[in-house]
Amino acid sequence: MSSKRYPEEFKLEAVKQITERGHSVTDVAGRIGVSQHSLYAWVKQYSLPAEARQEQQGQSVEIRRLKAELKRVTEERDILKKAAAYFAKESR
């Protein structure tokens, strides 16, 4: 199941309908075809000031990069463990 990507302007307009115009999340979600869960996440995200939002996005990018690096290093470690065990068995 792939998630649909929406432009930032679309998200901002949806959040404005909820926060500034007083429409309910249910009404906006039904009208624009987005889940209520997504709208609540957008409201939470875009209620932050632009500077804080950019910092949060930067941290998310860094976390994804670190997770990928951790996965790579863990795989390398596992390969080295198997190689060490193999050569230890061969040397006997």
C-alpha positions in Angstrom: 0.0 0.0 0.0 1.6 3.2 -1.1 1.0 6.5 0.5 0.1 9.4 -1.6 2.3 12.5 -1.4 0.7 15.9 -1.1 2.4 19.2 -1.9 3.1 21.4 1.1 0.8 24.1 -0.1 -2.1 21.6 -0.1 -1.3 20.6 3.4 -1.1 24.2 4.6 -4.4 25.1 3.0 -6.0 22.1 4.7 -4.6 23.2 8.1 -5.8 26.7 7.5 -9.3 25.5 6.9 -9.2 23.8 10.3 -7.3 26.4 12.4 -8.3 29.7 10.9 -11.7 29.1 9.3 -13.0 26.8 12.1 -14.0 23.8 9.9 -13.9 20.4 11.7 -11.3 17.9 10.9 -14.0 15.4 9.8 -15.5 17.9 7.3 -12.2 18.8 5.8 -11.0 15.2 5.6 -14.2 14.2 3.7 -14.1 17.2 1.4 -10.5 16.8 0.3 -10.2 13.0 0.5 -7.6 12.7 3.2 -7.7 10.6 6.4 -8.4 12.3 9.6 -5.2 10.9 11.0 -3.2 12.6 8.3 -5.0 15.9 9.0 -4.3 15.7 12.7 -0.6 15.1 11.9 -0.5 18.0 9.5 -2.1 20.3 12.1 0.5 19.2 14.6 3.3 19.7 12.2 2.3 23.0 10.7 1.2 24.6 14.0 4.9 25.0 14.7 6.7 28.1 13.6 8.5 27.7 10.2 11.9 27.8 11.9 11.0 25.0 14.3 9.4 23.0 11.5 12.6 23.2 9.4 14.7 22.1 12.4 12.4 19.2 13.0 12.5 18.1 9.4 16.3 18.4 9.5 16.4 16.1 12.6 14.1 13.6 10.8 16.5 13.5 7.8 19.5 13.0 10.2 17.6 10.2 12.1 16.9 8.4 8.8 20.6 8.7 7.7 21.8 7.4 11.1 19.4 4.4 11.0 20.6 3.5 7.5 24.2 3.8 8.7 23.4 1.6 11.7 21.8 -1.0 9.5 24.9 -1.1 7.2 27.4 -1.3 10.1 25.3 -4.0 11.8 25.4 -6.1 8.6 29.1 -5.6 8.3 29.6 -6.7 11.9 27.5 -9.8 11.3 29.5 -10.7 8.2 32.8 -10.3 10.1 31.5 -12.5 12.9 30.6 -15.2 10.5 34.0 -14.9 8.7 35.9 -15.0 12.0 33.9 -18.2 13.0 34.6 -19.8 9.7 38.4 -19.1 9.8 38.6 -20.2 13.4 37.0 -23.5 12.5 39.3 -23.9 9.5 42.5 -23.3 11.5 41.9 -26.2 13.8 
